Amino acid sequence: MVLRKLLGSKWSRRVSLVSVALNGVRALVRGNRRVGALLIGIALLAYRWSPLGIAVTLLYYRYGDRISALATASNDSEA
C-alpha cells in the first residue's frame, strides 16, 4: 500500500519523467538518434507509469554503453 502510494505520487511520476527525458536528450546530443528517440517516447509513458521510468533509467545507467554501441554499430552498417 505504501509502495503504491509512493510510486503513484505526482512527485515520483515527475522524477521518472524527467530522468528518462534527460537520458533521451543526452543520447540525442551524443548523436545516438535511435536510443534518444526511444527514451523520449518512454518518457511520455513514464509519467503515467512511474515504475517503467524508474526501471528504464536503472537499466540505461547499467547497460547504456552497450545499448549505445549496438545502436551506433547498426547505424554504421546501414551507411
Buried (B, 14 or more C-beta within 10 A) or exposed (E): EEEEEEBEEEEBBBBBBBBBBEBBBBBBEEEBEBBBEBBBEBBEBBBEBBEBBBBBBEEBEEEBEEBBEEBBEEEEEEE
